[in-house]
Amino acid sequence: MGINLQKGQRVDLTKGNANLTRIKVGLGWDPVGQEKSGGFFGKLFSSGSEGGSGRDIDCDASVLMLQNDKVLAGDDVVYFGKLTSKCGSVQHSGDNLTGDGDGDDEVIAIDLSSVPTQYNKLVFIVNIYDAAARNQHFGMIKNAYIRVYDDKTGNELIRYNLTDNYSNLTTLVCGEIYRHNNDWKFAAVGSGTNDIKLGDVVGRYQ
């Protein structure tokens, strides 16, 4: 069993577990007003009564690779349009346009041992594509989560359920993996913003 975190909590990933080098990060949720097990990133379906006129909600997962807590280059953003980091240590599974099926629909694979030393933090972001024009927001989803699991064994290490009210917010900063001395830790962030585009989110870290 993995560790269930609350907002603001931090936990060691690699301390005392030197063999943990390859991990995967998945995020997920269900649409409000529909029965749907598992599933996340990709198109979520609104009930119509929640706004958005019943249109699909296209959500995108991204990873910001920070140097001294800042994004210093475009190559340091991994998303559906750039699936692999320049160093090759972070790989995005690709944009899921349906969100169908159980479990994680988009997964970020990370080789912690290969992340160049100048990067001190990896930030995991989810934003709604074209949210303003479609009148869509994260109040239209439920059961949001971020989880970390061992790539070799599949064992879940950490799960953080995002239970705040994210109505009228269009971007979620779900969690962070960061260096602490010679180890890696995970922080449950769970904050939301009104940023419409990924570039707006990146600007917060410049």
Disulfide bonds with the S-S distance in Angstrom:
none
